[in-house]
């Protein structure tokens, strides 16, 4: 069964937001070495319950707020399932190099969420 595997926070000033989450919760941040401005958020130690996340610079055309990402075996298969259930694609399938494939949607209540298919060969 697909589960939430990651969350994302949008930030106007990522350095300020990283300091906030470090000061408030002790989270660690690390700039991702990929092709976009993205920071990894480590929320706990390996083996503890919970998930890690990421943070990106807020932009007008992208998803807003905090977004949960659900791990799926196939983005293409779940695009069909989500749209058949009444969801709408807000950002089409895209490759995240060395990570996998990602797409964003809104559900029937207007909530934004993502789906991710792991695939290290994504380019």
C-alpha positions in Angstrom: 0.0 0.0 0.0 1.5 3.4 -0.9 2.5 5.5 2.1 3.8 9.0 2.8 7.6 8.8 2.4 8.7 12.4 2.2 7.4 16.0 2.9 8.4 19.3 1.4 8.3 22.8 2.9 8.3 25.9 0.6 10.3 28.8 2.0 10.8 32.4 0.9 14.2 32.4 2.6 15.4 28.8 3.0 18.4 29.8 5.2 16.0 31.5 7.7 13.6 28.5 7.5 16.4 26.0 8.1 17.5 28.0 11.2 13.9 28.0 12.5 13.5 24.2 12.2 17.0 23.6 13.6 16.3 25.9 16.6 12.7 24.7 17.2 13.1 21.0 16.6 16.8 20.2 16.2 16.4 19.2 12.6 19.5 19.0 10.5 19.7 20.5 7.0 22.0 19.8 4.1 22.0 21.4 0.6 21.2 18.8 -2.0 23.9 18.4 -4.7 21.4 18.0 -7.5 20.5 20.5 -10.3 18.1 22.6 -8.3 18.1 24.6 -5.0 16.9 22.1 -2.6 17.7 21.3 1.0 17.3 17.9 2.7 15.7 18.0 6.2 16.7 15.2 8.6 14.1 15.0 11.3 15.5 12.2 13.4 17.9 9.3 13.7 17.8 6.2 11.5 15.4 3.6 12.8 13.2 6.1 14.7 9.6 6.5 13.6 8.9 9.4 11.2 10.0 10.6 7.8 12.6 13.1 6.5 11.8 15.8 4.1 13.1 18.6 1.9 12.8 22.3 1.5 12.7 24.4 -1.7 12.5 28.0 -2.5 8.9 29.1 -2.9 7.9 30.1 -6.4 4.6 31.5 -7.8 4.0 28.7 -10.3 4.8 25.7 -8.1 3.0 23.9 -5.3 2.6 25.9 -2.1 2.6 25.1 1.6 3.8 21.8 3.1 3.4 18.9 0.7 3.3 15.2 1.5 4.8 12.9 -1.1 3.5 9.3 -1.4 5.8 6.5 -2.7 4.3 4.5 -5.6 5.7 1.7 -7.7 4.7 3.6 -11.0 3.9 7.2 -11.4 2.2 6.5 -14.8 -0.1 3.9 -13.2 -1.0 6.2 -10.3 -1.6 9.2 -12.5 -4.4 7.1 -14.0 -5.7 6.0 -10.6 -5.6 9.5 -9.1 -7.4 11.2 -12.1 -10.0 8.5 -12.2 -10.7 9.1 -8.5 -11.2 12.8 -9.2 -7.8 14.2 -8.6 -6.2 16.8 -10.9 -2.6 17.0 -12.1 -1.0 20.3 -11.1 2.6 19.5 -12.1 3.1 16.7 -14.7 5.5 13.8 -14.3 9.2 15.0 -14.2 12.5 13.3 -13.6 14.5 14.1 -10.5 18.0 13.0 -11.6 19.4 10.0 -9.7 16.2 9.9 -7.5 13.2 9.0 -9.6 10.0 10.4 -11.0 7.7 12.9 -9.4 4.3 14.5 -10.1 2.0 16.8 -8.1 -1.8 16.7 -7.8 -4.7 18.2 -6.0 -7.2 15.9 -4.4 -11.0 16.3 -4.4 -10.7 18.8 -1.5 -8.0 21.0 -3.1 -5.1 19.6 -1.1 -1.8 19.4 -2.9 0.3 16.1 -2.7 3.0 14.5 -4.7 3.8 10.9 -5.8 7.3 9.6 -6.3 8.6 6.5 -8.1 12.1 5.7 -7.0 14.4 5.1 -10.0 18.1 6.0 -9.7 18.5 5.9 -13.5 16.1 8.9 -13.9 17.7 11.7 -15.8 
